[in-house]
Amino acid sequence: MTRLDGNDLREMFSAALGLLEHNAQTLNALNVFPVPDGDTGTNMVLTMREVVAAAEEVQGASAGRMAAAMSRGALMGARGNSGVILSQFFKGISLGLDGADDFGTAELAAALELAREHAYNAVGKPVEGTLLTAISSVARAADESASGGSSVHQMFDAICEAAVKAVALTPTMLPVLREAGVVDAGAQGLSVILEGARRHIHGEDVSSAEVPLPGAVGPDALGELGPAAVVAEEFLEATEDELYGYCTQFLVEGHDLDPDAVRETLRSMALSTVVVGDAAMVKIHAHAHDPGPLISLGASLGSLSQVKIESMDEQHREYSVARRQESIAGEVAPIAVIAVAWGDGLEAVFTDLGVSQVLKAGDTMNPSVRDIVAAAESARSDSVIFLPNNGNIVPAAEQAAEVCDKPLMVVPSATIPQGIAAMMAFNVESDLDRNVAEMAEILSTVQTGEICKAVREVQLNGVAVRKGQIIGLLDRELKAAGDEPNAVLMSLLEAAEISRGGLVTLYSGSPLPETAAAAARSAVEAAYPEIEVELVSGGQPHYHYIVSIE
C-alpha cells in the first residue's frame, strides 16, 4: 500500500472509533482536575462518532471530499475540551488533503503539520503535557518518516510510537498530572485513535482490544500504570475545596465571524478557552465562574445552538467521591452494580445507593452493547449487575450479558424509579443470583410517572394531545395532557390511585424551575395528606418530572 483514498480514510477512522469505544472507560478513569469537562473518553468517543457518521454519507473515494466531511462532522459534534481540539486535528487533515483524490506519506505528513498548527492556534493558552503535545509529536514523527522514504505502514508505526512516548512524558510536563499520578487522558485518547488506524492498515482486528497505558518516563517517573489508575489521595485532598465555576460550550452561526478575534476577546473573560471554526460558524469552549457574559458574547455574534453549561464544582465533588471509592475498594469486589441514568441529581442518587458506575444515558442517547460490555469489564469486581433503567436499553443489556467475558446479569428495570427500588434491595453480603432475584422481584412494586413535552400530535387512551403540550405517562401509558406541568402531574397522580400510607417521590428535571417543583410538592401534600412526598432535584433532560409511586 503506497497511496490511500477516501474509502481508506473512512475505514481507518471507523476502526479507530471501535478501538476508542472499547477503551473509553480507561480514558475516563484518567480524568484529572482542574480541567474536568466531563469524561474525556466519552467526549472523544462522541466526537469521533460524528466524524465517522459524516464520512459514511460521502459518495465516492475522493480523499479530499472525505476529509472535508470528517472535519465538518468533528466541528459540529465536538464535545468538551478534548473533542474541540480533536476537531482541529481533522481540520488540518482536511486542509492538507484539499482537492486530492488520494495521498501518500508526504501529503499525510503535511496534513498532520497543519493539524498541529490549527490545534495550537485554537487554544487561548496552549499547555504542554496535553493532547496538544501528542499532536505535535505525531506531526514531527510523520515529517521524519516521510523524509526518510518510509512506506505508509512504516509511517503509521512511527507516529503511533511517537504518540505513546508523548503520553508517557505528559506527567513530566504538567504538574497536576504528576500530583494525581496519571498520564493525560486526551493525549492517550489520540494515541488510541491512531493505534486503531494503524491496526486497520496492517489488517489487524481492533474490535475488542485493550490499549495499555504507557508508564511515565523522565526524572519524575510514576512507574507502570494499570488500566484503572487510581488518582493519588493527596491530590484529592489538595483540590477538595477548589472552585472551578462552569464549563461553557456553544456553537455560533453568523456572517463574517472571526475565530481569532473571538479567541482574543475570550482570553480576558475566561480560562481554558478553545475557539475553532470559520467565517460562518464558530465553536466556543471556556471555563468561567459566570457563564452569562460568555453567552451574551456569543449571542452578539450570531445565533446560538448546542449550548451546554456544566458546573465543574459539582463534577469535582463527584469525581473525588468516585476516585476515593476506587481507592478504598483496592481489591476486587465480588459484585459491582452499573446503572444507567442521565442528570446530576439522578446520578448522585444511584451513587449514594452504592452503584459502582453510572452510564450517562437514557432517552435519545442509548448505550450500545459495546458500551455496556466495556463498562462491565472495566468494573473492579468478579461479576456485575446491570440496571438499564429504560425499556429501550434492556435488549442491548441482555445482548451484552451474552458476549461479556465477565459474569454480567441484567435486572430489567425499565424506568429510573424501578432502578432505584432495585438498588434498595441490593445486599452486598448476598451472592449474585440471590441479589438479581430479589432486585428483579421488587420492580413490580413501583409505578412510574413521567411528565414531558409531546413531540407530535396524537390521540391515545382517550387523551387528545397537541404537539408541544405537556403529557403525563403512567408506566409508559398516556394518562393526561395539558398546558402546565404541575396540573398534568396532579392528573397523573389521580390516575395512579395512590394508596394510603404510600410514598411519592418527585424527581424534578432540567426543563423545570425550582420554584415550580417546590409548588408541585406543596400541591401534592395538600391533595394527599395521608402519603409521604419527597422532592429530589434529578436534573434529567426532557422530563419535567419523573415520579416514583410506591
N, C-alpha and C positions, 0 to 999 in steps of 0.2 A: 504494500500500500504506500503510494508516494503522494497521491492527491486525495483530498476529501471534498465532498459536495454537501449540499443542503440536507440530503437524507442522512448522511453520516453525522452531521451536526445534531439533527433531531434524535437519532438513535443513541448517540453518545450521551446526551444530557437526559434522555429518558432513563437510561441505565444509571446515570448519576443520581437522578431523583430516587430511584428504587433503593440505592445504597444509602442515600441520605435519610430516607424514611426509616430504614432499619436501624440506623444509628442515632436517630433524633433524641432519644431519651438519654443517651450518653452525653450528648452535647448539652441538653437541658441541665444535667447534673453539674455541669461546669459553670453555670451562670454565677457571676460574681458582681456584687455591687461595688462602686456606685454607678454602674451603667447597666441597669437591670433589663428594661424593655421586654418584660415577659420572658418567655423561654426562647433562647437563641435557636436551638434546634427546631422548634416548632415554627418560628418565624422564617427560618431559611427554607424549611420544607414547603410552607405555604407560598413563599415567593417562587420557588422552583416549580411548583405545580402550575402556576400561572405561565411560567416560561414554556413548559412542555405543552400545556394546553394551547398556547398561541402557536407553537411550532406545528402542532397536529392539524391546524387549519390551513397551512400553506400548501398550495399545489405546485408540483414541480420540484426540481432538485437544485435550484439556484442557491448557492451558499449565501450570497448577499441578501436575497429576499428572506431566507430562513433566519439569518442572524438579525435582520431588522425586526421581524415578527417577535423573536425571542426578547429582544431589547424592549420592545413595546410592552410585551406581557410582563416583563420584570418590573418595569416602571409602574404599571397600573396595579400590579399585585404585591409590590414591596411591603413587607411587614417589619417593623422595628428597625433599629439602627443597622443591624446586620443585613436585613433584607434590602434596605435602601442602598447601602454601599454595594451589595451584590448586584443590584440593578445597574450600577456603573461599570461593573466588570463586563456585563453583557452589552452595555452601550459601546464600550471600547472595542469589543469583538465585532459589533455591527459596523462601526465606522471603519475598522480595519479591513473588513471584507465587502465594503460597499461596492456594488456593481460586479462582484466576482461570481462566476459560475462555480468555480471550485478553488481550492487553495492548498498550498503546501507548507513546509516548515517556515519559510521566510515570511510568508503572509501572516501565518499564525503568530510568529514572534512579534511582528509589527503590531498586530491587533492586541496582543497582551500588553505591549508597552502603552498603547492608547488606553487600555483598561486601567493600568496603573495610574496614568495621568489623570483620568477622569475620576477615579476613586478618591485620590488625594485632594483634587480640586473641590470635590463635593462637600468635604468636611471642613467646618469652620476652623477648628484647631486640631489638625491631624496628630494622632498619638501613636507612637510605635509600640510594638508588643500586642498588636491587634490584627484584625482582618486585613488592614492596610499593609502591614508588614508582610503578610503571607502573599498578597497580590504582587507586591514589589519583588519579593524573592522569586516568585514564579516567572515574572516578566524577564528578570535578569537571567534566569536559567534557560528560558526559551531562546533568548538572544544568543547566548553562548552556544547552545545546542545547534541552532540554525547556522551560525558562523562556522561551526566545526563540521558541517556537512552531514549531520545526523538524519536518520530516517524519521518518519512520523512516529513509529513505535518507540524509537530511542528518545525522541523529544518528550513524549508523554512520560516515559520512565524518569527522565531528568527533572521535569517540572514537578512531578509527584514527590520525588526525593527532596527537592528544594522546599516544597510545602511542608513536608514532615519536619525538616530541620528548622524551618521558621517557627512552626508551632512549638517545638521543643525550646526555642530561645525566648519565647514570649515572657516567661516569668523573670528573666534577667533584664528585660526592658521595662516592665510595668510593675512597680512595687506592690500594687494591690493584688496582682496575681500571685506574687511570691508570698505575701502575707496570708492569702487564702489557701495556698497550697495546691493550685491548679494551673493548667495551661489555658490559653484564651479559647473560648468556645467558638467565636466567629472564625478565627484562623483555622481551627480544627474542622469547622464546617466546610470551608473551601477545600481543605485537604481531602475530605471525604468526597466532595463533588468531583474533583479532578481524578481521584482514585477510581471512582465509578466510570468515568470516561475512559481512563487508561485500561481498565479491565475489559471494557466493551471492545476497544480496538484490538486487544490481544485475544479476543474470543473467549474470555473467562466469564463464568457465571457470577452475577452480583446480587441475586435475589435475596439471599439471607446471610450475607457476610458481615462479620463484625470487624470494624476497623480499629485496631488497638490505638490507645493514646500513647504518644511518644513520651519517654521520660525527659524531664527538663535537663538542660545541659548548662555548662558555664560555672562560674565561681559560686553561685548560689543554687547549685543543682538540688532539685527536690527529690530525686530518685524516681523509680518507676511508679507511674500512676495507674491504678486499676481502672476498669471501665465505669465504676461508680465512685469516683473520687469523692472523699468526704472533706468538706471545707474545714479548715482549722478552727477550733473552738475560740482561739484567741482573736481571730478575725471577726467572728460573730459578735463577741463581746465588745470589741473596739468600735464596731459600727452600729451597735444596738440602738443608740439614741440619735443617730444622724438622720436628718430630714432631707429628702430629695425632691419634694414638690411633685410635679406632674410631667409625665412623658406625653407629649402632644404631637400628633401626626395628622396631616390633612393634605388633600390634593386641591390645587388651584388651577382652574381653566380660564384663560383670558386671551388677550391680544398683546403682542409686543412685550411679553414678560421677559425679565432679565434675571436669570437664576443667580448670576454673580452679585448683582446689586441686592437681591433679596438676602443672599447669604451674608453679605457685609452688614446689612441692617440687623439681621437676627443675632449676629455676634455680640452686639451690645445689649441684647434683650434676654438672652438665654444661654444655656450651656449645651454641650453635645449636639451642636447644630449640624444637620446634614440637609443640604438643599440640592436637588437634582431636577433636570427637566430641560425644556426648551422654550421658545417664544410663545408656544400655545398652551403648555402645561408644565406646572412645577409641583414637585412633591416635597413637602417640608416635614422634618423631624427635629424636635428640640426638647430640652428639659428646662422647665421654669417653675418657680413657686406659684406664679399666677398665669394660667394659660390664656386668660382673657385678651391681653394685648397681642398675643400671637395670632389668635383667631381674628381679631379686628384687623390686623395687618393683612392677613390672607383675604379677608372679605373686601378690603380696599383694592386688591389687585384683580379680583375676578370672582367667579362662582366657586363655592367650596363643595367638596364631596369627600367621602371616606374619612370623615372626622373621627378621630379616636383619641380620647384623653384618659390616661390611666394614672392612678395615684401610686407613685413609686414608694411612698412611705408604707402603704399597705403591702405592696409587693415585697418590700424589705422585711416586714414583720413575718409574712407568710413564708418567705424564703428561709429566714432564720429558724422558724419553727420546724420546717421540713428538714433542713440540714441537721438540726440538733437531734431530731428523731432518728435520722440515719446514724449519727454519731453514737447516740445512746444504745441503739439496737446492736451495733457492732456485728455480732454473729448473725447468721441466717435464721430468720424466724420460721416456725412451722407453716404458718398461713399468713398471707397478705391479702387485703381486700382492696380492689381497684374499683372506683366508681366513676360514672360519667356525670358531669354537672357543668353548668355554664352560668357564671355570675359570682362575684366575690363572696357574697353572703352565703350562697348555697355551697360553694366550695369549702368555706370555713366550717359550715355545719358538718359536712362529711369528714373533714379533717379532725374536728373535735370529737367525733364519734369513733375515731380510730382507723379511718380509711388510710391506707399507706400511700396511695397515689390517686389523684383526681385527674381524669382525662377531660380537658376543657372542650366540651362538645354538646350537642343537643339538636333541636330542630334547626334545619338549614345547614348544619355542619356535623354530619355523622362521621365517626371514626371508621376507618377501613379495617378489614381483617388484619392487615399488616400492622396497623397502628395498635390494635388490641394485643396482638401477639408480642410486639416489641415491648409494650408496657409490662405484660406479664413476665416475659423472660428477663426484663431488667429488674424486677422486684427482688428484694433481698429476702427470699423465702423459698421453702421447699415446694409450696403449692400456692395457688391463687384462686380467690373467689372474685367473680366479676359481676358488678351491678350495672346493667345497661341504662336503667332509669329512663328509657324511651323505647316505645314499641318498635320504632323503625330500626333500632340498633340491635335488638335481640337476635335477628337472623345472623348478622355479621359476627356477633359474640359467640353464637353456637358454632359457627364455622371455624372461628379462631380456636375454640376448645378442641376441635378435631385435629388441628395441624400444629398446635403449640407443643414444643418439646417438654415443657413443664406441665404437671397436672394443673389444668385450668377448668374450674367448674363455674357454670353460669346460673345465677339466681335471676330468673326472668322478670325483674322489676320493670314495669312499663312506664312508670312515672317517678318523678322525684319523691313524692310522699311515700310511695312504696319502697323506694330505696332507703329512705331514712328509717322507716319502720323495720326493714330488714336489718339495718345496722344496729338497731336497738336490741335485736335478738342475737346478734353475733357474740360468741363467747370464746375468748382467746384460749381457754383451757379445754375446749371441746375439740374433737377431731374434725377433719374436713367434711366427711359425709354427714355427720350429725349437724354441723353448722349449716350446711347447704339445705338440709331437710327442714330445719327449724326456721331458717330465714325465708325459704320459699312458702312455708305454711302461713306465715304472718301477712303475706302480701294481700290476701283476700279480705283482711280486716280493715283495710284503709280505702276510703273513697277519695278520689282526686278531682278537684275542681280547677278549671283554668279559665282565666279571663284575658281575652286578647282582641285585636282588631281583625275584622273579616277582610280577607284579601280579594273576595269576589262575592257576587250576589248568589244567594242560594235559598232554598226552602226545604227544610228537613224537620221531621218530627213535629210538624205543625207550626214551626217557627220560621217566619219570613225574615230574611236578612238582606240588607243593602250593603254594597261594597263600602268599606270604611267604618261601618258600625262596630260597636263593641259586642262581642258574643261571649256566652258562658257555656262551657262544656263540663259535663259531669261524667267522669270515666270515659272521656272522648265522645260522648253523645251530646248533641246540641240541645240545650235546655232553655236558653234565654238570649235575648238580643235587646239592645238599647243604645242610647247615645252617650251614656255616662257610666264609667267602670264600676263605681260603688253601687249604683242602682242595679246593674246587672249582677253584681256579686250577691246582693240580697235576694234577688230572684233565684239565683242558682242555689243558695243555701235552703231556700224554701222547697225547691225541688228535691233536695237531698234528704229531706225529712230527718233532720238531726234528732238523735235520741237524747233523753235527759241524762245529764252527767257525762256527756261526751266532751270531746276536745276538738276545737277548730284552730288550726294554725294557718295564718296568712303570711305567705312569702311574697313581699312586695317586689316588683320588678323595676327595671330602669326606666320604662315609659311613664312611671307614676311619681308625682311629687310626694315628698314625705308627709306633707300636711294632709293630703288625700288619704294616704294609708292610715294615719292616725285617726282620721274621721271615720274610716271604714271600721276600724276596731271598735270604736265607741258605738257605732250603729249596730254592729253585731252583738255586742254585750247588752245593749238596751233591748234588742229584739229577742235575745235568747239568754235571759239571766241565769238559767239553770245549767249552762255549759261554760267551760273554761275557754277563753280566747287568748291566743298568743299571736304577736306580730313580730316577724323577723324580716329584716332587710335582705332579700335574696339577691338583688342586683341582676336578675336574669334578663336577657334581652327579649323583646317581642311580647312577653306576657306581663300584663299589669299585675295580675295575681296568680300564683299557684297556691291552691288551697288543699290542705290536708284535713280530712274529716274522719275522726275516729269515734 
